[in-house]
Amino acid sequence: MDEFSNELTAGELERLALLAEEAGEVVQIVNKIIRHGYESYNPFDDNQRTNRSLLEKELGDLTFAVRLLSAALEVNKSNINLYANDKAGKVGRWFHHQNLERVTELTEPDFAQSELDKERERIVAELEKLKCGYIDWAGEAQDSTVERAINIVKGENNG
């Protein structure tokens, strides 16, 4: 019987662990806000940081974890933005107290994305060169392996 492997590298595992940790910390502070309000603070915190301030910190930490995944080309930031916009369209009609027009005002352009897209195109071009005639150690053509790598780099990894 083969032993299970998720085929994650140590780096991938580390980035996903950070993402899970930061997402959990966001959930924790959101629950504190729901119970005690934005302006409440821990009476044992010498700095008396409000829950609002802690939420901003944790959202920043979560944003960094997402940027780390994006920089490692494990997620495609353009796709994340597309899904965010799609979510606004799906849930918007169910909101009673939100101004979704303001959400687009808060979106900042991602100047680093154009550099990432250029690097992604360069990597795809290099992989395309390998596509013809790549042979594995057993002598079998492996164009499908290279094609899969190209799809991953393009953000088209479907499983």
C-alpha positions as CSV (number, residue, x, y, z in Angstrom):
1,M,0.0,0.0,0.0
2,D,1.4,3.4,-1.0
3,E,1.8,6.0,1.7
4,F,-0.3,9.1,1.3
5,S,1.5,12.3,0.2
6,N,0.0,15.7,-0.3
7,E,3.1,16.4,-2.5
8,L,3.6,19.8,-0.9
9,T,7.1,21.2,-0.6
10,A,8.4,22.5,2.7
11,G,8.0,26.0,1.4
12,E,4.4,25.4,0.2
13,L,3.5,23.9,3.6
14,E,5.1,26.8,5.4
15,R,3.1,29.4,3.4
16,L,-0.2,27.5,3.8
17,A,0.4,27.2,7.6
18,L,1.0,30.9,7.8
19,L,-2.2,31.6,5.8
20,A,-4.2,29.3,8.1
21,E,-2.8,30.9,11.2
22,E,-3.5,34.4,10.0
23,A,-7.0,33.5,8.9
24,G,-7.7,32.1,12.3
25,E,-6.4,35.2,14.0
26,V,-8.8,37.3,11.9
27,V,-11.7,35.1,12.9
28,Q,-10.7,35.4,16.6
29,I,-10.7,39.2,16.5
30,V,-13.9,39.4,14.5
31,N,-15.6,37.3,17.3
32,K,-14.2,39.7,19.9
33,I,-15.7,42.6,18.0
34,I,-19.0,40.9,17.7
35,R,-19.0,40.3,21.5
36,H,-17.5,43.5,22.8
37,G,-17.5,46.1,19.9
38,Y,-14.8,47.8,17.8
39,E,-13.6,50.3,20.5
40,S,-13.3,47.7,23.3
41,Y,-9.9,46.6,24.3
42,N,-8.3,44.0,26.6
43,P,-7.9,45.5,30.0
44,F,-4.7,43.6,30.5
45,D,-3.1,45.2,27.4
46,D,-0.8,48.0,28.5
47,N,-1.1,49.6,25.1
48,Q,-4.9,49.5,25.2
49,R,-5.1,48.6,21.5
50,T,-8.8,48.7,20.4
51,N,-10.4,45.7,18.7
52,R,-10.5,47.8,15.5
53,S,-6.8,48.3,15.6
54,L,-6.2,44.6,16.2
55,L,-8.5,43.8,13.3
56,E,-6.5,46.1,11.0
57,K,-3.3,44.4,12.2
58,E,-4.6,40.9,11.6
59,L,-6.0,41.8,8.2
60,G,-2.6,43.2,7.3
61,D,-1.0,40.0,8.4
62,L,-3.5,38.0,6.3
63,T,-2.9,40.2,3.3
64,F,0.9,39.5,3.7
65,A,0.2,35.7,3.7
66,V,-1.9,36.0,0.5
67,R,0.9,38.1,-1.1
68,L,3.4,35.4,-0.1
69,L,1.3,32.8,-1.9
70,S,1.0,35.0,-4.9
71,A,4.7,35.8,-5.1
72,A,5.4,32.0,-5.0
73,L,3.0,31.7,-7.9
74,E,0.8,29.3,-5.9
75,V,-2.2,31.5,-6.3
76,N,-3.0,34.1,-9.0
77,K,-3.8,37.5,-7.6
78,S,-5.8,38.4,-10.7
79,N,-8.1,35.4,-10.2
80,I,-8.5,36.4,-6.5
81,N,-9.6,39.8,-7.6
82,L,-12.0,38.3,-10.1
83,Y,-13.5,36.1,-7.4
84,A,-13.8,39.0,-5.0
85,N,-15.7,41.0,-7.7
86,D,-17.9,37.9,-8.4
87,K,-18.6,37.6,-4.7
88,A,-19.8,41.2,-4.5
89,G,-22.2,40.5,-7.4
90,K,-23.5,37.3,-5.7
91,V,-24.0,38.6,-2.1
92,G,-24.8,42.2,-2.8
93,R,-28.5,41.7,-3.3
94,W,-28.7,40.0,0.2
95,F,-27.1,42.9,2.1
96,H,-29.4,45.4,3.8
97,H,-26.8,47.7,5.4
98,Q,-23.9,47.9,3.0
99,N,-22.8,50.4,0.3
100,L,-21.0,48.2,-2.2
101,E,-20.2,51.2,-4.4
102,R,-17.7,52.3,-1.8
103,V,-16.0,48.9,-1.9
104,T,-14.6,49.7,-5.4
105,E,-13.3,53.0,-4.1
106,L,-11.2,51.1,-1.6
107,T,-9.6,48.9,-4.2
108,E,-6.0,50.0,-4.9
109,P,-4.2,49.2,-8.2
110,D,-1.6,46.5,-7.8
111,F,1.5,47.8,-9.5
112,A,3.5,44.7,-8.6
113,Q,1.0,42.5,-10.5
114,S,2.3,43.8,-13.9
115,E,5.8,42.7,-12.9
116,L,4.4,39.3,-11.8
117,D,2.6,38.9,-15.1
118,K,5.8,39.7,-17.0
119,E,7.7,37.0,-15.0
120,R,4.8,34.6,-15.5
121,E,5.0,35.1,-19.3
122,R,8.8,34.6,-19.2
123,I,8.4,31.3,-17.4
124,V,5.7,30.1,-19.7
125,A,7.9,30.9,-22.7
126,E,10.8,28.9,-21.2
127,L,8.4,26.0,-20.5
128,E,7.1,26.1,-24.0
129,K,10.6,25.5,-25.3
130,L,10.7,22.3,-23.2
131,K,7.4,21.1,-24.4
132,C,8.7,19.4,-27.5
133,G,10.8,16.5,-26.9
134,Y,11.0,16.4,-23.1
135,I,11.8,12.8,-22.2
136,D,11.6,11.4,-18.7
137,W,14.1,8.9,-17.2
138,A,12.3,5.9,-18.6
139,G,12.4,7.4,-22.1
140,E,8.7,8.3,-22.3
141,A,7.6,11.6,-23.7
142,Q,6.4,14.0,-21.0
143,D,4.9,16.9,-22.9
144,S,1.8,16.5,-20.6
145,T,4.0,17.2,-17.5
146,V,5.3,20.4,-19.1
147,E,1.8,21.4,-20.2
148,R,0.6,20.9,-16.7
149,A,3.5,23.2,-15.4
150,I,2.5,25.8,-18.0
151,N,-1.1,25.7,-16.8
152,I,0.0,26.1,-13.2
153,V,2.2,29.1,-14.0
154,K,-0.7,30.6,-15.9
155,G,-3.0,30.1,-12.9
156,E,-5.0,27.5,-14.8
157,N,-4.3,24.6,-12.4
158,N,-7.6,22.7,-12.3
159,G,-6.6,20.0,-10.0
